[in-house]
Amino acid sequence: MRTIWMKRTLGIAALVALAAGAVWFAWPRPTAVDLATLTKGPMQVTIDDEAKTRVRHVYTVSAPISGDVLRISPPLHLGDQVTKDETVVAVMQPTLPSFHDARTHEELRSALAAADAAVSLAAAEMRRIEAALAFSRTELVRAEALARTEAISLKVLDGAKFDVETNEAALASAKAQLEVRRNERDSVAARLGEQSGAAPEPDRACCIQLRAPVTGSVLKIVQESEGVVQAGASLIEIGDPLDLEIVADLLSTDAVRIKQGAPVWIDNWGGPPLQGRVSRVDPAGFTKVSALGIEEQRVHTTIDFTDPPANWSALGHDYRVTVHVTIWKAEGVLTVPVGALFRQGDDWAVFTLRDGRARTATIKVGQRNNRTAEVLSGLAAGDRVVLHPSDRVSDGMTIAERDVR
């Protein structure tokens, strides 16, 4: 009898244990979530974007004429110091003549032969006039002798003088004509000799030396090798690397919110954060195509360093930095992480922890930045909100803080 009773007791106990286990497994467990506690403190809203440094005043040395740029000795390198009106930054000389085709060559040979003939003709004409002048001078001497004895009239004497003067003028004209023909011949000969193949030895006395327009450092060498350049071509850029500023191309919708003198902090340049301020926002924008192929209206925003040069002297021309322009700042602001916000209709809402359950709270948000948002109403300091709520979280469900250990 006792054995039967014990077996029944054990059976009932086993059934109770199984029922309790089933209830325990079926009982809903709290959903694990990440929670954040709201506090009051300082908050600022910034416009963040990539920018680059640049020397405030860059001087570009350009070719004043078309010519051949030579290598200077010793050669200049990036970062070399130059002195105003002393350091030679470029040397130019005239270019070598260009080639011409076979037809032009034959035409020039014929033109040279014609020019030689014209020179010979002008020389013969000059010799003829010289002979006529010599004869007229002899006739004048004879006429003067006869006139003294009144053997001839004064009209004949005047005619002899006229012939001498006329022949003298004709001789001067013939000499000038001969000089013209010789110069024309030399011009054709020079054009014909352009294809001689041998490059003439450069005359250093004829070269143009371009000197540094300002004292500073070489920032960029545009024309590194010897070569032919056109007038106005850029050769070298010079500037003071310690006279730096930052230029950020900001969206026009952001630029309108920036005021001159706004504080800026600069990072992601390879050193500790730096301080600066906005010195100018350009009044005109420009179109820039983003990496995704979207046309954007951008505005040049210039930023000056407020830290001493010793803090940013490692920066150079066209270095990349990240700027954070402050457009709003306040103290004692109640903030909520933006990761806790979600839309409920046209309003912002969050899930708060109330008695172990998630409760939906509609809030009014003011200023926002990348990390936090200003809470104007709907929450209080010390409230705990759910961060990054998933679709598993709903109003009234049991939640518990996730164990991050």
C-alpha positions as CSV (number, residue, x, y, z in Angstrom):
1,M,0.0,0.0,0.0
2,R,2.8,2.4,0.9
3,T,4.6,1.6,-2.4
4,I,1.5,2.5,-4.4
5,W,1.1,5.8,-2.5
6,M,4.7,6.7,-3.1
7,K,4.4,6.0,-6.8
8,R,1.3,8.2,-7.0
9,T,3.1,11.0,-5.2
10,L,6.1,10.9,-7.5
11,G,3.8,10.9,-10.5
12,I,1.9,13.9,-9.3
13,A,5.2,15.7,-8.5
14,A,6.5,15.0,-12.0
15,L,3.4,16.3,-13.6
16,V,3.6,19.5,-11.5
17,A,7.2,20.0,-12.5
18,L,6.4,19.5,-16.2
19,A,3.5,22.0,-15.9
20,A,5.7,24.5,-14.2
21,G,8.4,24.1,-16.8
22,A,5.9,24.6,-19.6
23,V,4.5,27.7,-18.0
24,W,8.1,29.1,-17.6
25,F,9.0,28.5,-21.2
26,A,5.7,30.0,-22.4
27,W,5.9,33.1,-20.2
28,P,6.8,36.1,-22.4
29,R,10.3,37.4,-21.7
30,P,11.3,41.1,-21.7
31,T,12.8,42.4,-25.0
32,A,16.5,43.4,-24.6
33,V,17.0,47.0,-25.7
34,D,19.7,49.7,-25.4
35,L,18.7,52.6,-23.1
36,A,20.0,56.1,-22.7
37,T,19.3,58.5,-19.8
38,L,18.5,62.1,-20.7
39,T,20.6,64.9,-19.2
40,K,21.0,68.6,-19.6
41,G,24.2,70.1,-20.8
42,P,25.9,72.2,-23.5
43,M,24.9,71.7,-27.2
44,Q,26.0,73.1,-30.4
45,V,24.9,72.6,-34.0
46,T,27.6,72.5,-36.7
47,I,27.8,72.2,-40.4
48,D,30.4,69.6,-41.2
49,D,32.2,69.2,-44.5
50,E,35.6,68.5,-46.1
51,A,37.7,71.4,-47.0
52,K,41.3,72.2,-48.1
53,T,43.9,74.6,-47.2
54,R,45.4,77.2,-49.5
55,V,48.0,79.9,-49.5
56,R,46.2,83.2,-49.2
57,H,48.2,84.9,-52.0
58,V,49.6,82.7,-54.7
59,Y,51.7,84.3,-57.4
60,T,51.9,82.6,-60.8
61,V,54.9,83.3,-63.0
62,S,53.8,83.1,-66.6
63,A,55.6,83.3,-69.9
64,P,55.6,86.9,-71.2
65,I,56.2,85.7,-74.8
66,S,56.1,82.5,-76.8
67,G,59.4,80.8,-76.6
68,D,61.6,77.9,-75.3
69,V,61.8,77.5,-71.5
70,L,65.2,76.3,-70.4
71,R,66.2,74.4,-67.3
72,I,67.8,76.7,-64.8
73,S,70.9,75.8,-62.8
74,P,70.6,75.0,-59.9
75,P,67.1,73.6,-60.5
76,L,64.2,74.6,-58.3
77,H,62.2,72.1,-56.3
78,L,58.9,72.3,-54.4
79,G,59.4,74.0,-51.1
80,D,62.6,75.9,-52.2
81,Q,62.9,79.4,-50.8
82,V,63.0,82.3,-53.4
83,T,63.8,85.9,-52.9
84,K,61.9,88.8,-54.6
85,D,63.7,90.2,-57.7
86,E,66.8,88.0,-57.0
87,T,66.0,84.3,-57.6
88,V,65.8,83.3,-61.2
89,V,62.7,81.0,-61.5
90,A,62.7,80.5,-65.4
91,V,64.9,81.3,-68.4
92,M,63.4,81.7,-71.9
93,Q,65.0,81.9,-75.4
94,P,63.6,82.2,-78.9
95,T,62.2,79.0,-80.4
96,L,63.9,77.2,-83.3
97,P,62.4,77.7,-86.8
98,S,59.7,75.3,-87.9
99,F,60.0,72.8,-90.8
100,H,58.4,73.4,-94.2
101,D,57.3,70.9,-96.9
102,A,59.1,70.1,-100.2
103,R,56.8,72.3,-102.3
104,T,57.5,75.3,-100.1
105,H,61.2,74.5,-100.2
106,E,61.2,74.6,-104.0
107,E,59.3,77.8,-104.0
108,L,61.8,79.4,-101.6
109,R,64.7,78.2,-103.9
110,S,63.0,79.9,-106.8
111,A,62.4,83.0,-104.8
112,L,66.0,83.1,-103.7
113,A,67.2,82.9,-107.4
114,A,64.8,85.7,-108.2
115,A,66.1,87.7,-105.3
116,D,69.7,87.2,-106.5
117,A,68.7,88.4,-110.0
118,A,67.0,91.4,-108.5
119,V,70.2,92.2,-106.5
120,S,72.3,91.9,-109.7
121,L,69.9,94.1,-111.6
122,A,69.9,96.8,-108.9
123,A,73.7,96.7,-108.8
124,A,73.9,97.1,-112.5
125,E,71.5,100.0,-112.4
126,M,73.6,101.6,-109.7
127,R,76.8,101.3,-111.8
128,R,75.0,102.9,-114.8
129,I,73.9,105.8,-112.7
130,E,77.4,106.2,-111.3
131,A,78.8,106.4,-114.8
132,A,76.2,108.9,-115.8
133,L,76.9,111.0,-112.7
134,A,80.7,110.9,-113.5
135,F,80.0,112.1,-117.0
136,S,77.6,114.8,-115.9
137,R,80.2,116.1,-113.4
138,T,82.8,116.3,-116.2
139,E,80.4,118.2,-118.4
140,L,79.7,120.6,-115.6
141,V,83.4,121.3,-115.2
142,R,83.7,122.0,-119.0
143,A,80.6,124.2,-118.9
144,E,81.9,126.3,-116.0
145,A,85.2,126.8,-117.9
146,L,83.4,128.0,-121.1
147,A,81.0,130.1,-119.1
148,R,83.9,132.1,-117.6
149,T,84.9,133.1,-121.2
150,E,81.2,133.6,-122.1
151,A,81.5,131.0,-124.8
152,I,78.2,129.4,-123.7
153,S,75.0,130.8,-122.3
154,L,74.0,130.6,-118.6
155,K,71.1,128.3,-119.7
156,V,73.6,125.6,-120.8
157,L,75.5,126.0,-117.5
158,D,72.3,125.6,-115.5
159,G,71.4,122.5,-117.6
160,A,74.8,120.9,-116.7
161,K,74.2,121.6,-113.0
162,F,70.7,120.1,-113.2
163,D,72.1,116.9,-114.8
164,V,74.6,116.5,-111.9
165,E,72.0,116.9,-109.2
166,T,69.6,114.6,-111.0
167,N,72.2,111.9,-111.3
168,E,73.2,112.3,-107.7
169,A,69.6,111.8,-106.6
170,A,69.2,108.8,-109.0
171,L,72.4,107.3,-107.5
172,A,71.1,107.6,-103.9
173,S,67.8,106.0,-105.0
174,A,69.7,103.1,-106.8
175,K,71.8,102.5,-103.6
176,A,68.7,102.3,-101.5
177,Q,67.1,100.0,-104.0
178,L,70.1,97.8,-104.0
179,E,69.9,97.6,-100.2
180,V,66.2,96.7,-100.4
181,R,67.0,93.9,-102.8
182,R,69.8,92.5,-100.7
183,N,67.6,92.5,-97.6
184,E,64.8,90.7,-99.5
185,R,67.4,88.2,-100.7
186,D,68.6,87.6,-97.1
187,S,65.1,87.1,-95.9
188,V,64.4,84.4,-98.5
189,A,67.8,82.8,-97.7
190,A,67.0,82.8,-94.0
191,R,63.7,81.0,-94.7
192,L,65.4,78.6,-96.9
193,G,68.0,77.8,-94.4
194,E,65.5,76.9,-91.7
195,Q,65.8,73.2,-92.5
196,S,69.5,73.0,-92.2
197,G,69.0,70.4,-89.4
198,A,71.7,71.8,-87.1
199,A,70.3,73.6,-84.1
200,P,72.1,76.9,-83.5
201,E,74.0,77.3,-80.2
202,P,71.7,79.2,-77.8
203,D,72.8,82.7,-77.1
204,R,72.5,83.2,-73.4
205,A,72.8,87.0,-73.9
206,C,69.5,86.9,-75.8
207,C,67.6,85.0,-73.1
208,I,64.9,86.4,-70.8
209,Q,65.4,85.7,-67.1
210,L,62.2,85.6,-65.1
211,R,62.8,86.4,-61.4
212,A,60.6,85.7,-58.4
213,P,57.9,88.4,-58.0
214,V,57.7,87.8,-54.2
215,T,59.7,86.3,-51.4
216,G,58.3,82.8,-50.4
217,S,58.4,79.2,-51.3
218,V,57.8,77.3,-54.5
219,L,54.3,75.8,-54.3
220,K,54.0,74.2,-57.8
221,I,56.2,73.8,-60.8
222,V,54.0,73.7,-63.9
223,Q,56.7,73.5,-66.5
224,E,59.3,71.1,-65.1
225,S,61.2,70.2,-68.4
226,E,62.6,72.3,-71.1
227,G,60.0,72.9,-73.8
228,V,58.2,75.4,-76.0
229,V,55.4,77.3,-74.3
230,Q,52.9,79.9,-75.5
231,A,52.7,83.5,-74.2
232,G,50.7,83.5,-70.9
233,A,51.4,79.9,-70.1
234,S,51.9,79.2,-66.3
235,L,55.4,78.2,-65.4
236,I,55.7,78.2,-61.6
237,E,53.6,79.2,-58.5
238,I,55.1,81.0,-55.5
239,G,53.6,81.8,-52.1
240,D,54.1,82.0,-48.3
241,P,53.2,78.6,-46.7
242,L,52.6,80.3,-43.4
243,D,50.0,82.5,-44.8
244,L,47.3,79.8,-44.9
245,E,43.5,79.8,-45.0
246,I,40.9,77.2,-45.4
247,V,38.3,77.1,-48.2
248,A,35.2,74.9,-47.8
249,D,32.7,74.4,-50.6
250,L,29.5,74.2,-48.6
251,L,25.9,73.6,-49.8
252,S,24.1,76.9,-50.5
253,T,21.3,75.7,-48.1
254,D,24.0,75.5,-45.3
255,A,25.9,78.6,-46.3
256,V,22.9,80.9,-45.7
257,R,22.9,79.8,-42.1
258,I,26.5,80.8,-41.5
259,K,27.5,84.2,-40.2
260,Q,30.8,85.9,-40.6
261,G,33.0,85.4,-37.6
262,A,31.3,82.1,-36.6
263,P,33.6,79.8,-34.7
264,V,35.0,76.7,-36.4
265,W,37.0,73.7,-35.2
266,I,39.1,71.8,-37.6
267,D,40.2,68.1,-37.4
268,N,41.1,65.1,-39.5
269,W,44.2,66.8,-40.8
270,G,46.8,64.5,-39.0
271,G,47.1,66.5,-35.8
272,P,45.0,67.7,-32.8
273,P,41.9,69.8,-33.4
274,L,42.4,73.4,-34.4
275,Q,40.3,76.5,-33.9
276,G,39.3,79.0,-36.6
277,R,36.6,81.4,-37.6
278,V,34.6,82.2,-40.7
279,S,36.1,85.2,-42.5
280,R,34.0,85.3,-45.7
281,V,31.0,83.6,-47.3
282,D,31.0,84.3,-51.0
283,P,27.8,86.1,-52.3
284,A,27.7,83.9,-55.4
285,G,27.6,80.1,-55.7
286,F,28.6,77.6,-58.4
287,T,27.4,74.2,-59.6
288,K,29.4,71.2,-58.5
289,V,28.7,67.6,-59.5
290,S,28.9,65.2,-56.5
291,A,30.4,61.7,-56.6
292,L,26.9,60.3,-57.2
293,G,26.5,62.5,-60.2
294,I,24.1,65.0,-58.6
295,E,24.4,68.7,-59.4
296,E,24.7,70.7,-56.3
297,Q,24.9,74.5,-55.7
298,R,28.0,75.2,-53.6
299,V,29.4,78.3,-52.0
300,H,33.0,79.1,-51.2
301,T,33.4,79.7,-47.5
302,T,36.8,81.1,-46.3
303,I,38.0,80.2,-42.8
304,D,41.0,81.8,-40.9
305,F,43.1,80.0,-38.3
306,T,42.8,81.5,-34.8
307,D,45.4,79.2,-33.2
308,P,49.0,80.3,-33.4
309,P,51.0,79.2,-36.5
310,A,53.1,76.8,-34.4
311,N,50.0,74.6,-34.0
312,W,49.4,74.2,-37.7
313,S,52.7,74.8,-39.3
314,A,52.8,71.2,-40.5
315,L,49.9,72.0,-42.9
316,G,50.7,73.0,-46.4
317,H,49.0,74.2,-49.6
318,D,46.0,72.1,-50.8
319,Y,45.9,69.9,-47.7
320,R,42.6,68.1,-46.9
321,V,40.9,68.9,-43.5
322,T,37.4,68.6,-42.0
323,V,35.7,71.7,-40.8
324,H,32.8,72.0,-38.3
325,V,31.2,75.5,-38.5
326,T,29.1,76.3,-35.5
327,I,25.7,77.9,-36.3
328,W,24.0,77.5,-32.9
329,K,25.2,77.0,-29.4
330,A,23.6,76.9,-25.9
331,E,24.1,75.8,-22.4
332,G,21.8,73.7,-20.1
333,V,19.9,72.1,-23.0
334,L,17.9,68.9,-22.6
335,T,19.0,66.6,-25.4
336,V,18.0,63.2,-26.7
337,P,20.1,61.0,-29.0
338,V,18.9,61.2,-32.6
339,G,19.1,57.4,-32.7
340,A,16.1,57.2,-30.4
341,L,13.8,59.4,-32.6
342,F,11.2,58.0,-35.0
343,R,8.3,59.5,-36.8
344,Q,4.7,59.1,-35.6
345,G,2.6,60.9,-38.2
346,D,3.9,64.4,-38.5
347,D,5.4,64.3,-35.0
348,W,8.6,63.0,-33.5
349,A,8.3,60.3,-30.8
350,V,10.5,58.0,-28.6
351,F,10.0,54.9,-26.5
352,T,10.5,55.6,-22.8
353,L,11.0,53.0,-20.0
354,R,8.0,53.2,-17.6
355,D,7.6,50.4,-15.0
356,G,9.5,48.0,-17.1
357,R,7.4,48.6,-20.2
358,A,8.0,50.6,-23.4
359,R,5.7,53.7,-23.6
360,T,5.4,55.9,-26.6
361,A,6.1,59.6,-25.9
362,T,5.4,62.3,-28.5
363,I,8.0,65.1,-28.2
364,K,8.8,68.4,-29.8
365,V,12.3,68.8,-31.2
366,G,14.3,72.0,-31.6
367,Q,17.9,72.2,-32.9
368,R,19.6,69.0,-34.1
369,N,23.1,67.9,-35.0
370,N,24.5,64.6,-36.0
371,R,24.4,63.1,-32.6
372,T,21.7,64.8,-30.4
373,A,18.5,66.8,-30.7
374,E,17.1,69.5,-28.4
375,V,14.0,68.5,-26.5
376,L,11.5,71.3,-26.2
377,S,8.7,69.3,-24.6
378,G,7.5,65.8,-23.9
379,L,10.5,64.5,-21.9
380,A,12.4,65.5,-18.7
381,A,15.9,65.0,-17.4
382,G,16.4,61.5,-16.0
383,D,14.0,59.8,-18.4
384,R,15.3,56.7,-20.1
385,V,14.7,56.2,-23.8
386,V,15.2,53.3,-26.2
387,L,18.0,53.7,-28.6
388,H,17.6,52.5,-32.2
389,P,14.2,50.8,-31.6
390,S,13.5,47.9,-33.9
391,D,10.1,46.7,-35.2
392,R,10.0,44.3,-32.3
393,V,9.5,47.1,-29.9
394,S,5.9,48.4,-29.5
395,D,3.9,50.4,-27.0
396,G,3.2,48.6,-23.8
397,M,5.5,45.6,-24.3
398,T,8.0,44.5,-21.5
399,I,11.6,45.6,-22.1
400,A,14.8,45.3,-20.3
401,E,18.2,46.9,-20.7
402,R,20.6,44.8,-22.7
403,D,23.5,43.3,-20.9
404,V,26.6,44.6,-22.7
405,R,29.1,42.6,-20.6
